[in-house]
Amino acid sequence: MQRTNRTLSCLALAAFASLSAAAWAVDDKPAPAPTVTTAPEATALAFSPATLDLGEMIAGTPKSAPLTITNTGSAPITIASLKGGCGCTTITGTPTEAIAPGASFTVQVTVDPGMKTGVELKKPVHAVLADGRAQTMQVVGRVKTVVRVSPEAVEMSTTGQAKMATVTLARVDGSPFRVTGATPAGILAMPAHDKPAATHELKIDAAAWNKAGRPASVTLSTDGPDAPKVAVIIKVAEAVAMFRLPAPEADGGDRTSVEAAQDALIQRIDTGLASTERSQQFQMRLHRDTGMLFVHGSPDDLDAVRAVVRALPASSGVRESRPTPGT
């Protein structure tokens, strides 16, 4: 499964100010606060730690840590499933037998951070009990930038031509390094010499990129143990859709509960996409004040999100905002 450029990695929420919400909105009124019917709130599990912090991570290198789960209820419980919100998070060691009251078990949680550097990761882990109750905890981490890529993404025209002829790589600490390989090969020309250098300029071969099937990234290998792989992202014009979620009232109102409802709805959308293959361009970005959820990716990504949104109850208040004619 492709997971190389997930900046939501599965719940990345950020302001998206470069698009005009007014030009896209069906109307100027925020959606009403949702009345969502959910399963009974689970109170039988305690997670230790409550938030699993993986700390600093290296791009392209999975990192694992133990998570202890305790049955704090008064009756035995059975774990029906324990899984991450996306394929980049895996859990091993889930027991199949019932957990007695007060008993604990420990699983190993592994997160593949992907290849994008300089990002804060926040990944959900969902525990579903046999009786249908569910609880969610968060795994967090920070992917450090060791080698900076400029531009951050190579933009290709729809005809398959690069808008810039070269990509520059430089270590943040200024030390020299080698570029030792590329996958797929041939799209970025390797340095003419094998000597360490503070910066490397690699030329883009648009014909090779087209012949390789227009991959969304090229993975470079370096001789740095703290940056064994570096991703060069390649983007073509991506599809964008926008969905209206509940938004805070203009006079302030109960902003905390509205933001909690926004997060819950995005989590439901993300969970609904758990079994769907997502492109490397897939992202979801929320503008909290307007309640606009911007979804970027391939047309298949957008269709998958639309299908999940259609399955939500009408009382959730989520609907797609279409471009205003003539904009």
PyMOL commands that set and color helices and strands:
alter all, ss='L'
color gray80, all
select helices_A, chain A and resi 21-24+206-211+255-272+299-311+314-316
alter helices_A, ss='H'
color red, helices_A
select strands_A, chain A and resi 45-48+51-57+63-71+79-84+89-92+104-111+119-129+134-143+147-150+153-155+166-171+179-183+199-203+217-222+229-235+239-244+283-287+292-297+319-321
alter strands_A, ss='S'
color yellow, strands_A
deselect
rebuild
show_as cartoon
